[in-house]
Amino acid sequence: MNVTPNKLTPAPCPAWGRFRPKEVIKTSNYEIMIVLSPEAEAERRTEILDRFRKMVTDAEGSVDKVDEWGKKRLAYEINHLREAYYYVLTLTASTDVLDEISRILRITDEVLRYMPVALKEKAASES
């Protein structure tokens, strides 16, 4: 008696064809606090902030708010400085843009400190 084993065929898988899924670029809400040197001129501070606005808008994001806190006393000395200019930027952008902003902030001489924070969706809609 010749017995042939059952041959199972795999289930048909859908062909990708022209209906490939599109790449999804997720944007999130962020808040970035930037502490700038008190020795930076007003023009230079404005130039730094405008550069970030342009980067975000070029990448189809949006800068929702730029909050200038002004010149404040630092809690502790940073690079032998006791005062600095504080700025808080609220923006919607992709993680790639945030990485590029962080890279530029790291190498900009006038920036003493910076801190990007991801906002929750609920908190971002309230503001």
C-alpha positions as CSV (number, residue, x, y, z in Angstrom):
1,M,0.0,0.0,0.0
2,N,1.4,3.3,-1.1
3,V,0.6,6.0,1.5
4,T,1.5,9.6,0.6
5,P,1.7,12.1,3.4
6,N,-0.7,15.0,3.3
7,K,0.9,18.0,1.8
8,L,-0.1,21.2,3.4
9,T,0.0,24.3,1.3
10,P,0.5,27.6,3.0
11,A,-2.3,30.1,3.1
12,P,-2.2,32.6,0.4
13,C,-0.6,35.9,1.4
14,P,-1.7,39.1,-0.1
15,A,0.6,40.5,-2.6
16,W,1.9,44.0,-1.9
17,G,1.6,45.2,-5.5
18,R,0.8,48.9,-5.8
19,F,-1.0,49.0,-2.4
20,R,2.1,49.3,-0.2
21,P,1.5,50.9,3.1
22,K,2.8,54.5,3.2
23,E,5.5,55.5,5.6
24,V,3.9,57.1,8.6
25,I,5.7,60.1,10.2
26,K,4.4,60.6,13.6
27,T,4.6,64.0,15.1
28,S,4.5,64.7,18.8
29,N,4.2,67.7,21.1
30,Y,7.3,68.9,22.8
31,E,8.4,71.6,25.1
32,I,12.0,72.7,25.0
33,M,13.5,75.0,27.7
34,I,16.7,76.8,26.5
35,V,19.1,78.6,28.8
36,L,21.2,81.1,26.8
37,S,24.3,83.0,27.9
38,P,23.8,86.5,29.2
39,E,26.7,87.6,27.0
40,A,24.7,86.7,23.9
41,E,23.4,89.8,22.0
42,A,19.6,90.2,21.4
43,E,20.2,89.7,17.7
44,R,22.0,86.4,18.3
45,R,19.3,85.1,20.6
46,T,16.6,86.0,18.0
47,E,18.7,84.3,15.3
48,I,19.0,81.1,17.3
49,L,15.2,81.0,18.0
50,D,14.4,81.8,14.3
51,R,16.6,79.0,13.2
52,F,14.6,76.5,15.2
53,R,11.3,77.9,14.0
54,K,12.5,77.5,10.4
55,M,13.7,73.9,11.0
56,V,10.3,72.9,12.5
57,T,8.2,74.6,9.8
58,D,10.3,73.2,7.0
59,A,9.7,69.7,8.3
60,E,5.9,70.3,8.4
61,G,5.8,70.9,12.1
62,S,4.6,73.9,14.0
63,V,5.9,76.1,16.7
64,D,2.9,76.7,18.9
65,K,4.4,79.2,21.4
66,V,7.7,80.8,22.2
67,D,7.7,82.0,25.8
68,E,10.5,84.4,26.7
69,W,11.1,84.5,30.5
70,G,13.9,87.0,30.2
71,K,17.1,87.3,32.2
72,K,17.0,85.3,35.4
73,R,19.4,84.4,38.2
74,L,20.7,80.8,37.9
75,A,20.3,78.5,40.9
76,Y,24.0,77.7,40.6
77,E,26.9,78.9,38.4
78,I,27.3,77.5,34.9
79,N,30.6,78.3,33.3
80,H,31.2,81.0,35.9
81,L,27.9,82.8,35.0
82,R,25.2,83.7,37.5
83,E,22.5,84.9,35.1
84,A,21.0,83.6,31.9
85,Y,18.2,84.2,29.4
86,Y,15.4,81.6,29.6
87,Y,13.2,80.6,26.6
88,V,10.5,77.9,26.5
89,L,9.4,76.7,23.0
90,T,6.2,74.6,22.6
91,L,6.2,72.8,19.3
92,T,4.8,69.9,17.3
93,A,7.4,68.0,15.3
94,S,8.7,64.6,14.4
95,T,11.5,62.9,16.5
96,D,14.0,63.4,13.6
97,V,13.5,67.2,13.9
98,L,13.8,67.0,17.7
99,D,17.1,65.1,17.3
100,E,18.4,67.7,14.9
101,I,17.4,70.6,17.2
102,S,19.1,68.8,20.1
103,R,22.3,68.3,18.0
104,I,22.4,72.0,17.1
105,L,21.7,73.1,20.7
106,R,24.6,70.9,21.9
107,I,27.1,72.6,19.6
108,T,25.9,76.2,19.9
109,D,28.2,78.2,22.1
110,E,25.6,80.6,23.5
111,V,23.4,77.7,24.8
112,L,24.3,76.9,28.4
113,R,21.6,74.2,29.0
114,Y,18.5,72.8,27.2
115,M,15.9,70.3,28.1
116,P,13.4,68.8,25.6
117,V,10.3,67.2,27.2
118,A,7.6,65.3,25.5
119,L,4.1,66.6,26.4
120,K,1.1,64.3,26.8
121,E,-1.6,64.8,24.3
122,K,-4.1,66.0,26.9
123,A,-1.7,68.6,28.3
124,A,-0.8,69.9,24.8
125,S,-4.5,70.3,23.9
126,E,-5.2,72.3,27.1
127,S,-2.6,75.0,26.3
